[in-house]
């Protein structure tokens, strides 16, 4: 019985609840990447949004909870709306893409089951 239980456990230092990379292809062509995601505590250690292989938006925090993502993105949308520079337009589109994803998927656990996940 003990052998069978140990066969089901992940190796020491690994967990099914931890994802080193969670990458999702958004419908509008953006690729959204979350790093070191912990689905138990609903947090990550960074995220980035890419468009055509170029990083257009990223966080500067070392640690971020899922619930804090939206508020930071809404500030980005507010700041970038109405600006005419190319970089602001790219950041605005990336922020809106990520907000749309977060509106449909309310946690990192639900994002881990996303059908357009490309890292697994």
N, CA, C and O of each residue as an XYZ file, in Angstrom:
480
protein
N       0.811     -1.195      0.000
C       0.000      0.000      0.000
C       0.857      1.263      0.000
O       0.527      2.224     -0.695
N       1.944      1.283      0.760
C       2.797      2.466      0.813
C       3.471      2.724     -0.528
O       3.643      3.878     -0.921
N       3.852      1.668     -1.230
C       4.483      1.852     -2.528
C       3.515      2.502     -3.507
O       3.905      3.354     -4.306
N       2.295      2.111     -3.443
C       1.308      2.651     -4.364
C       1.064      4.135     -4.103
O       0.956      4.913     -5.051
N       0.976      4.542     -2.836
C       0.780      5.947     -2.508
C       1.976      6.783     -2.941
O       1.810      7.884     -3.467
N       3.177      6.265     -2.723
C       4.360      7.030     -3.101
C       4.498      7.137     -4.618
O       5.096      8.090     -5.117
N       3.959      6.180     -5.346
C       4.015      6.241     -6.805
C       3.140      7.373     -7.339
O       3.406      7.890     -8.424
N       2.107      7.768     -6.603
C       1.214      8.832     -7.032
C       1.736     10.218     -6.679
O       1.297     11.207     -7.264
N       2.657     10.305     -5.742
C       3.179     11.594     -5.309
C       4.222     12.107     -6.296
O       4.989     11.324     -6.858
N       4.249     13.422     -6.507
C       5.306     13.974     -7.358
C       6.641     13.943     -6.616
O       6.659     13.820     -5.392
N       7.745     14.050     -7.328
C       9.063     14.060     -6.681
C       9.187     15.221     -5.689
O       8.461     16.211     -5.781
N      10.096     15.087     -4.762
C      10.321     16.132     -3.769
C      10.684     17.436     -4.479
O      11.484     17.441     -5.415
N      10.090     18.533     -4.027
C      10.359     19.840     -4.624
C       9.468     20.181     -5.797
O       9.579     21.271     -6.359
N       8.577     19.264     -6.183
C       7.655     19.517     -7.280
C       6.228     19.360     -6.779
O       5.967     18.602     -5.844
N       5.321     20.071     -7.399
C       3.919     20.011     -7.014
C       3.055     20.139     -8.259
O       3.417     20.832     -9.210
N       1.930     19.478     -8.246
C       0.980     19.610     -9.357
C       0.355     21.000     -9.373
O      -0.181     21.441    -10.389
N       0.431     21.686     -8.228
C      -0.166     23.011     -8.104
C       0.751     24.126     -8.590
O       0.317     25.272     -8.703
N       2.006     23.809     -8.877
C       2.983     24.802     -9.331
C       3.253     24.615    -10.826
O       3.501     23.501    -11.286
N       3.202     25.698    -11.563
C       3.496     25.672    -12.995
C       4.632     26.651    -13.254
O       4.503     27.838    -12.955
N       5.728     26.178    -13.798
C       6.852     27.087    -14.045
C       6.499     28.112    -15.122
O       6.927     29.264    -15.051
N       5.722     27.692    -16.111
C       5.281     28.597    -17.170
C       3.848     28.259    -17.552
O       3.499     27.095    -17.750
N       3.033     29.284    -17.651
C       1.655     29.140    -18.123
C       1.512     30.104    -19.295
O       1.431     31.317    -19.098
N       1.482     29.571    -20.509
C       1.471     30.395    -21.716
C       0.175     30.143    -22.474
O      -0.210     28.998    -22.713
N      -0.493     31.237    -22.848
C      -1.785     31.132    -23.524
C      -1.777     32.003    -24.778
O      -1.352     33.158    -24.747
N      -2.252     31.431    -25.872
C      -2.402     32.171    -27.124
C      -3.766     32.844    -27.098
O      -4.790     32.161    -27.120
N      -3.797     34.165    -27.051
C      -5.060     34.908    -27.028
C      -5.646     34.955    -28.438
O      -4.938     34.750    -29.424
N      -6.936     35.224    -28.518
C      -7.638     35.219    -29.798
C      -7.139     36.315    -30.741
O      -7.220     36.161    -31.960
N      -6.628     37.410    -30.197
C      -6.205     38.536    -31.030
C      -4.733     38.482    -31.435
O      -4.194     39.469    -31.936
N      -4.082     37.348    -31.224
C      -2.692     37.190    -31.632
C      -1.666     37.458    -30.553
O      -0.477     37.221    -30.769
N      -2.087     37.942    -29.404
C      -1.162     38.138    -28.290
C      -0.863     36.794    -27.627
O      -1.721     35.912    -27.581
N       0.345     36.647    -27.120
C       0.727     35.477    -26.335
C       0.982     35.967    -24.919
O       1.819     36.841    -24.696
N       0.256     35.399    -23.968
C       0.331     35.825    -22.570
C       1.048     34.741    -21.781
O       0.665     33.572    -21.827
N       2.086     35.134    -21.060
C       2.901     34.191    -20.303
C       2.925     34.583    -18.838
O       3.222     35.727    -18.493
N       2.609     33.623    -17.981
C       2.719     33.797    -16.530
C       3.845     32.892    -16.050
O       3.970     31.761    -16.520
N       4.664     33.370    -15.123
C       5.820     32.612    -14.626
C       5.602     32.164    -13.187
O       5.053     32.903    -12.370
N       6.035     30.951    -12.891
C       5.965     30.381    -11.536
C       4.590     30.580    -10.900
O       4.451     31.247     -9.875
N       3.599     29.995    -11.524
C       2.212     30.103    -11.072
C       1.947     29.079     -9.971
O       2.313     27.910    -10.098
N       1.315     29.520     -8.905
C       0.883     28.634     -7.823
C      -0.641     28.662     -7.805
O      -1.240     29.651     -7.382
N      -1.270     27.581     -8.262
C      -2.730     27.551     -8.355
C      -3.399     27.439     -6.992
O      -4.572     27.785     -6.853
N      -2.674     26.964     -5.987
C      -3.259     26.884     -4.639
C      -3.489     28.268     -4.059
O      -4.555     28.552     -3.514
N      -2.485     29.128     -4.179
C      -2.558     30.462     -3.586
C      -2.932     31.531     -4.599
O      -3.001     32.712     -4.257
N      -3.176     31.128     -5.845
C      -3.653     32.012     -6.900
C      -2.710     33.196     -7.123
O      -3.141     34.349     -7.171
N      -1.417     32.891     -7.259
C      -0.445     33.952     -7.496
C       0.617     33.507     -8.500
O       0.693     32.337     -8.875
N       1.431     34.469     -8.922
C       2.514     34.181     -9.860
C       3.699     35.090     -9.552
O       3.608     36.000     -8.728
N       4.801     34.827    -10.225
C       6.001     35.636    -10.021
C       6.362     36.401    -11.286
O       7.541     36.580    -11.591
N       5.381     36.840    -12.002
C       5.616     37.659    -13.180
C       4.756     37.247    -14.357
O       4.311     36.103    -14.449
N       4.527     38.193    -15.258
C       3.788     37.914    -16.474
C       4.277     38.839    -17.582
O       4.840     39.902    -17.322
N       4.052     38.416    -18.815
C       4.450     39.180    -19.995
C       3.412     38.967    -21.089
O       2.756     37.927    -21.148
N       3.273     39.966    -21.953
C       2.406     39.847    -23.121
C       3.265     40.125    -24.352
O       3.953     41.143    -24.429
N       3.211     39.200    -25.315
C       3.988     39.314    -26.546
C       3.055     39.481    -27.737
O       1.946     38.949    -27.753
N       3.518     40.223    -28.725
C       2.817     40.349    -30.004
C       3.861     40.196    -31.101
O       4.819     40.968    -31.150
N       3.695     39.226    -31.968
C       4.656     38.936    -33.045
C       6.065     38.719    -32.500
O       7.042     39.162    -33.103
N       6.168     38.042    -31.367
C       7.463     37.729    -30.778
C       8.109     38.855    -29.993
O       9.181     38.664    -29.418
N       7.488     40.017    -29.954
C       8.041     41.167    -29.240
C       7.264     41.400    -27.940
O       6.033     41.419    -27.941
N       7.979     41.572    -26.853
C       7.331     41.827    -25.564
C       6.801     43.255    -25.559
O       7.565     44.210    -25.697
N       5.484     43.391    -25.399
C       4.870     44.717    -25.446
C       4.351     45.179    -24.091
O       4.110     46.370    -23.893
N       4.176     44.248    -23.156
C       3.692     44.624    -21.828
C       4.171     43.583    -20.828
O       4.193     42.390    -21.131
N       4.557     44.032    -19.632
C       5.029     43.113    -18.598
C       4.848     43.768    -17.243
O       4.679     44.983    -17.146
N       4.884     42.954    -16.198
C       4.791     43.527    -14.862
C       6.188     43.734    -14.299
O       7.150     43.103    -14.736
N       6.281     44.616    -13.337
C       7.571     44.897    -12.709
C       7.628     44.356    -11.286
O       8.626     44.537    -10.588
N       6.578     43.703    -10.864
C       6.551     43.126     -9.518
C       7.166     41.736     -9.532
O       7.097     41.021    -10.532
N       7.765     41.366     -8.412
C       8.343     40.033     -8.286
C       7.252     39.022     -7.957
O       7.363     37.849     -8.314
N       6.205     39.466     -7.283
C       5.134     38.586     -6.820
C       3.814     39.296     -7.076
O       3.682     40.481     -6.768
N       2.841     38.595     -7.631
C       1.553     39.223     -7.880
C       0.428     38.212     -7.704
O       0.481     37.103     -8.235
N      -0.587     38.612     -6.953
C      -1.763     37.768     -6.796
C      -2.717     38.025     -7.953
O      -2.724     39.102     -8.549
N      -3.514     37.020     -8.255
C      -4.433     37.103     -9.386
C      -5.354     38.315     -9.263
O      -5.590     39.021    -10.243
N      -5.868     38.550     -8.073
C      -6.831     39.648     -7.900
C      -6.198     41.020     -8.135
O      -6.909     41.982     -8.424
N      -4.876     41.123     -8.016
C      -4.202     42.389     -8.247
C      -3.893     42.669     -9.708
O      -3.572     43.800    -10.073
N      -3.988     41.651    -10.540
C      -3.678     41.827    -11.961
C      -4.614     42.830    -12.629
O      -4.166     43.727    -13.343
N      -5.900     42.674    -12.397
C      -6.885     43.517    -13.069
C      -6.713     44.993    -12.734
O      -6.785     45.844    -13.621
N      -6.488     45.300    -11.464
C      -6.379     46.712    -11.087
C      -5.179     47.368    -11.762
O      -5.274     48.509    -12.213
N      -4.064     46.670    -11.836
C      -2.898     47.216    -12.521
C      -3.127     47.394    -14.010
O      -2.679     48.379    -14.598
N      -3.820     46.451    -14.618
C      -4.108     46.546    -16.049
C      -5.093     47.665    -16.353
O      -4.989     48.320    -17.391
N      -6.041     47.887    -15.463
C      -7.009     48.963    -15.674
C      -6.324     50.330    -15.628
O      -6.711     51.246    -16.353
N      -5.319     50.462    -14.785
C      -4.541     51.705    -14.745
C      -3.787     51.882    -16.060
O      -3.728     52.989    -16.596
N      -3.213     50.802    -16.581
C      -2.508     50.864    -17.863
C      -3.456     51.304    -18.972
O      -3.094     52.142    -19.797
N      -4.659     50.749    -18.999
C      -5.652     51.127    -20.007
C      -5.992     52.606    -19.870
O      -6.050     53.327    -20.866
N      -6.214     53.052    -18.653
C      -6.577     54.450    -18.406
C      -5.471     55.403    -18.863
O      -5.754     56.443    -19.457
N      -4.232     55.055    -18.590
C      -3.102     55.912    -18.960
C      -2.883     55.924    -20.474
O      -2.598     56.976    -21.047
N      -3.010     54.782    -21.117
C      -2.673     54.669    -22.541
C      -3.794     55.093    -23.481
O      -3.529     55.413    -24.640
N      -5.031     55.104    -23.015
C      -6.140     55.486    -23.893
C      -5.995     56.939    -24.327
O      -5.708     57.822    -23.519
N      -6.197     57.161    -25.606
C      -6.120     58.514    -26.141
C      -4.718     58.958    -26.520
O      -4.550     60.035    -27.091
N      -3.723     58.164    -26.218
C      -2.353     58.526    -26.611
C      -2.100     58.060    -28.038
O      -2.697     57.092    -28.509
N      -1.217     58.761    -28.705
C      -1.032     58.497    -30.134
C       0.247     57.742    -30.484
O       0.418     57.333    -31.632
N       1.141     57.550    -29.527
C       2.393     56.871    -29.869
C       2.142     55.386    -30.132
O       1.209     54.794    -29.588
N       2.968     54.813    -30.953
C       2.845     53.401    -31.303
C       2.999     52.513    -30.077
O       2.264     51.538    -29.914
N       3.953     52.850    -29.218
C       4.188     52.022    -28.028
C       2.982     52.043    -27.092
O       2.623     51.013    -26.520
N       2.354     53.209    -26.932
C       1.163     53.284    -26.080
C       0.008     52.485    -26.671
O      -0.741     51.837    -25.940
N      -0.136     52.531    -27.985
C      -1.196     51.758    -28.641
C      -0.961     50.257    -28.473
O      -1.906     49.498    -28.257
N       0.302     49.832    -28.571
C       0.639     48.412    -28.384
C       0.368     47.970    -26.949
O      -0.174     46.890    -26.714
N       0.752     48.819    -25.991
C       0.513     48.493    -24.582
C      -0.978     48.451    -24.282
O      -1.431     47.592    -23.525
N      -1.742     49.360    -24.861
C      -3.187     49.387    -24.657
C      -3.835     48.113    -25.203
O      -4.670     47.507    -24.532
N      -3.457     47.710    -26.404
C      -4.012     46.488    -26.998
C      -3.650     45.262    -26.162
O      -4.482     44.376    -25.968
N      -2.414     45.208    -25.667
C      -1.980     44.074    -24.844
C      -2.733     44.034    -23.520
O      -3.150     42.966    -23.074
N      -2.908     45.191    -22.894
C      -3.637     45.253    -21.623
C      -5.090     44.825    -21.814
O      -5.637     44.097    -20.985
N      -5.709     45.269    -22.891
C      -7.097     44.881    -23.162
C      -7.209     43.384    -23.445
O      -8.181     42.746    -23.041
N      -6.230     42.831    -24.130
C      -6.221     41.395    -24.408
C      -6.132     40.591    -23.116
O      -6.860     39.616    -22.932
N      -5.242     41.004    -22.231
C      -5.088     40.307    -20.952
C      -6.321     40.497    -20.075
O      -6.741     39.557    -19.401
N      -6.909     41.690    -20.069
C      -8.141     41.914    -19.300
C      -9.272     41.029    -19.806
O     -10.030     40.479    -19.006
N      -9.394     40.885    -21.111
C     -10.440     40.024    -21.680
C     -10.253     38.582    -21.222
O     -11.224     37.889    -20.917
N      -9.006     38.135    -21.177
C      -8.716     36.777    -20.711
C      -9.077     36.620    -19.236
O      -9.686     35.623    -18.847
N      -8.704     37.597    -18.420
C      -8.983     37.523    -16.984
C     -10.477     37.615    -16.686
O     -10.942     37.078    -15.680
N     -11.231     38.290    -17.551
C     -12.684     38.361    -17.364
C     -13.345     37.001    -17.581
O     -14.353     36.692    -16.946
N     -12.788     36.198    -18.465
C     -13.364     34.885    -18.762
C     -12.880     33.793    -17.818
O     -13.590     32.816    -17.580
N     -11.687     33.954    -17.286
C     -11.078     32.932    -16.425
C     -10.723     33.569    -15.082
O      -9.782     34.360    -15.013
N     -11.453     33.242    -14.013
C     -11.336     33.952    -12.737
C     -10.193     33.521    -11.816
O     -10.087     34.034    -10.702
N      -9.335     32.593    -12.251
C      -8.235     32.153    -11.383
C      -7.138     31.517    -12.236
O      -7.347     31.196    -13.406
N      -5.967     31.342    -11.625
C      -4.885     30.660    -12.338
C      -5.223     29.191    -12.578
O      -4.798     28.614    -13.579
N      -5.979     28.587    -11.676
C      -6.379     27.189    -11.875
C      -7.251     27.059    -13.128
O      -7.095     26.109    -13.896
N      -8.158     28.000    -13.334
C      -8.990     27.945    -14.536
C      -8.165     28.267    -15.787
O      -8.411     27.693    -16.848
N      -7.194     29.172    -15.675
C      -6.313     29.459    -16.809
C      -5.462     28.249    -17.179
O      -5.141     28.044    -18.350
N      -5.099     27.451    -16.183
C      -4.294     26.253    -16.447
C      -5.048     25.254    -17.322
O      -4.434     24.427    -17.996
N      -6.376     25.330    -17.310
C      -7.202     24.440    -18.127
C      -7.632     25.097    -19.445
O      -8.465     24.545    -20.163
N      -7.081     26.253    -19.764
C      -7.448     27.001    -20.972
C      -7.161     26.165    -22.225
O      -6.095     25.559    -22.330
N      -8.103     26.126    -23.174
C      -7.903     25.304    -24.372
C      -6.785     25.807    -25.295
O      -6.257     25.031    -26.091
N      -6.418     27.082    -25.204
C      -5.361     27.627    -26.061
C      -4.014     27.697    -25.338
O      -3.125     28.451    -25.735
N      -3.877     26.912    -24.285
C      -2.605     26.880    -23.550
C      -1.547     26.233    -24.437
O      -1.783     25.172    -25.016
N      -0.384     26.868    -24.543
C       0.634     26.400    -25.485
C       1.904     25.890    -24.820
O       2.835     25.499    -25.525
N       1.981     25.879    -23.511
C       3.220     25.478    -22.841
C       3.236     24.023    -22.420
O       4.269     23.542    -21.953
N       2.139     23.305    -22.563
C       2.107     21.915    -22.079
C       2.310     20.918    -23.182
O       2.309     19.713    -22.933
